């Protein structure tokens, strides 16, 4: 009788240990995903910054003094307009 009761206790404790391990694995995976998402976001921000700098350099090369900027309708393209539209 004692052996049967002991067997049931051991089975329950193994079940709880395995459940605890699964929970730890899920939490660790979620933490890794959060870190990876932050790294992807940082990389995306750096890429946007690089593209914006390249675009502004292209504009400066075409219009070195910032004069004679292209006009679309009533809107003069300026660095502020470009920055606001790319943000």
CNS distance restraints for C-alpha pairs under 8 A (distance, minus, plus):
assign (resid   1 and name CA) (resid   5 and name CA) 6.45 0.50 0.50
assign (resid   2 and name CA) (resid   6 and name CA) 6.01 0.50 0.50
assign (resid   3 and name CA) (resid   7 and name CA) 6.02 0.50 0.50
assign (resid   4 and name CA) (resid   8 and name CA) 6.36 0.50 0.50
assign (resid   5 and name CA) (resid   9 and name CA) 6.36 0.50 0.50
assign (resid   6 and name CA) (resid  10 and name CA) 6.18 0.50 0.50
assign (resid   7 and name CA) (resid  11 and name CA) 6.17 0.50 0.50
assign (resid   8 and name CA) (resid  12 and name CA) 6.21 0.50 0.50
assign (resid   9 and name CA) (resid  13 and name CA) 6.12 0.50 0.50
assign (resid  10 and name CA) (resid  14 and name CA) 6.07 0.50 0.50
assign (resid  11 and name CA) (resid  15 and name CA) 6.11 0.50 0.50
assign (resid  12 and name CA) (resid  16 and name CA) 6.21 0.50 0.50
assign (resid  13 and name CA) (resid  17 and name CA) 6.08 0.50 0.50
assign (resid  14 and name CA) (resid  18 and name CA) 6.12 0.50 0.50
assign (resid  15 and name CA) (resid  19 and name CA) 6.14 0.50 0.50
assign (resid  16 and name CA) (resid  20 and name CA) 6.00 0.50 0.50
assign (resid  17 and name CA) (resid  21 and name CA) 6.21 0.50 0.50
assign (resid  18 and name CA) (resid  22 and name CA) 6.21 0.50 0.50
assign (resid  19 and name CA) (resid  23 and name CA) 6.22 0.50 0.50
assign (resid  20 and name CA) (resid  24 and name CA) 6.22 0.50 0.50
assign (resid  21 and name CA) (resid  25 and name CA) 6.13 0.50 0.50
assign (resid  22 and name CA) (resid  26 and name CA) 6.21 0.50 0.50
assign (resid  23 and name CA) (resid  27 and name CA) 6.20 0.50 0.50
assign (resid  24 and name CA) (resid  28 and name CA) 6.08 0.50 0.50
assign (resid  25 and name CA) (resid  29 and name CA) 6.10 0.50 0.50
assign (resid  26 and name CA) (resid  30 and name CA) 6.16 0.50 0.50
assign (resid  27 and name CA) (resid  31 and name CA) 6.21 0.50 0.50
assign (resid  28 and name CA) (resid  32 and name CA) 6.17 0.50 0.50
assign (resid  29 and name CA) (resid  33 and name CA) 6.13 0.50 0.50
assign (resid  30 and name CA) (resid  34 and name CA) 6.18 0.50 0.50
assign (resid  31 and name CA) (resid  35 and name CA) 6.29 0.50 0.50
assign (resid  32 and name CA) (resid  36 and name CA) 6.11 0.50 0.50
assign (resid  33 and name CA) (resid  37 and name CA) 6.01 0.50 0.50
assign (resid  34 and name CA) (resid  38 and name CA) 6.27 0.50 0.50
assign (resid  35 and name CA) (resid  39 and name CA) 6.28 0.50 0.50
assign (resid  36 and name CA) (resid  40 and name CA) 6.15 0.50 0.50
assign (resid  37 and name CA) (resid  41 and name CA) 6.13 0.50 0.50
assign (resid  38 and name CA) (resid  42 and name CA) 6.17 0.50 0.50
assign (resid  39 and name CA) (resid  43 and name CA) 6.19 0.50 0.50
assign (resid  40 and name CA) (resid  44 and name CA) 6.11 0.50 0.50
assign (resid  41 and name CA) (resid  45 and name CA) 6.19 0.50 0.50
assign (resid  42 and name CA) (resid  46 and name CA) 6.26 0.50 0.50
assign (resid  43 and name CA) (resid  47 and name CA) 6.20 0.50 0.50
assign (resid  44 and name CA) (resid  48 and name CA) 6.20 0.50 0.50
assign (resid  45 and name CA) (resid  49 and name CA) 6.12 0.50 0.50
assign (resid  46 and name CA) (resid  50 and name CA) 6.11 0.50 0.50
assign (resid  47 and name CA) (resid  51 and name CA) 6.16 0.50 0.50
assign (resid  48 and name CA) (resid  52 and name CA) 6.06 0.50 0.50
assign (resid  49 and name CA) (resid  53 and name CA) 6.13 0.50 0.50
assign (resid  50 and name CA) (resid  54 and name CA) 6.18 0.50 0.50
assign (resid  51 and name CA) (resid  55 and name CA) 6.09 0.50 0.50
assign (resid  52 and name CA) (resid  56 and name CA) 6.11 0.50 0.50
assign (resid  52 and name CA) (resid  83 and name CA) 7.80 0.50 0.50
assign (resid  52 and name CA) (resid  86 and name CA) 7.59 0.50 0.50
assign (resid  53 and name CA) (resid  57 and name CA) 6.06 0.50 0.50
assign (resid  54 and name CA) (resid  58 and name CA) 6.16 0.50 0.50
assign (resid  55 and name CA) (resid  59 and name CA) 6.36 0.50 0.50
assign (resid  56 and name CA) (resid  60 and name CA) 6.14 0.50 0.50
assign (resid  56 and name CA) (resid  79 and name CA) 7.41 0.50 0.50
assign (resid  57 and name CA) (resid  61 and name CA) 6.05 0.50 0.50
assign (resid  58 and name CA) (resid  62 and name CA) 6.33 0.50 0.50
assign (resid  59 and name CA) (resid  63 and name CA) 5.98 0.50 0.50
assign (resid  59 and name CA) (resid  64 and name CA) 7.83 0.50 0.50
assign (resid  60 and name CA) (resid  64 and name CA) 4.80 0.50 0.50
assign (resid  60 and name CA) (resid  65 and name CA) 7.39 0.50 0.50
assign (resid  60 and name CA) (resid  66 and name CA) 6.89 0.50 0.50
assign (resid  63 and name CA) (resid  67 and name CA) 6.38 0.50 0.50
assign (resid  63 and name CA) (resid  68 and name CA) 6.90 0.50 0.50
assign (resid  63 and name CA) (resid  69 and name CA) 6.84 0.50 0.50
assign (resid  69 and name CA) (resid  76 and name CA) 6.67 0.50 0.50
assign (resid  69 and name CA) (resid  77 and name CA) 6.36 0.50 0.50
assign (resid  69 and name CA) (resid  78 and name CA) 7.30 0.50 0.50
assign (resid  70 and name CA) (resid  76 and name CA) 6.26 0.50 0.50
assign (resid  70 and name CA) (resid  77 and name CA) 6.05 0.50 0.50
assign (resid  71 and name CA) (resid  75 and name CA) 5.85 0.50 0.50
assign (resid  71 and name CA) (resid  76 and name CA) 4.53 0.50 0.50
assign (resid  71 and name CA) (resid  77 and name CA) 6.20 0.50 0.50
assign (resid  72 and name CA) (resid  76 and name CA) 6.30 0.50 0.50
assign (resid  72 and name CA) (resid  77 and name CA) 7.40 0.50 0.50
assign (resid  77 and name CA) (resid  81 and name CA) 6.25 0.50 0.50
assign (resid  77 and name CA) (resid  82 and name CA) 7.04 0.50 0.50
assign (resid  78 and name CA) (resid  82 and name CA) 6.28 0.50 0.50
assign (resid  79 and name CA) (resid  83 and name CA) 5.92 0.50 0.50
assign (resid  80 and name CA) (resid  84 and name CA) 6.02 0.50 0.50
assign (resid  81 and name CA) (resid  85 and name CA) 6.15 0.50 0.50
assign (resid  82 and name CA) (resid  86 and name CA) 6.21 0.50 0.50
assign (resid  83 and name CA) (resid  87 and name CA) 6.17 0.50 0.50
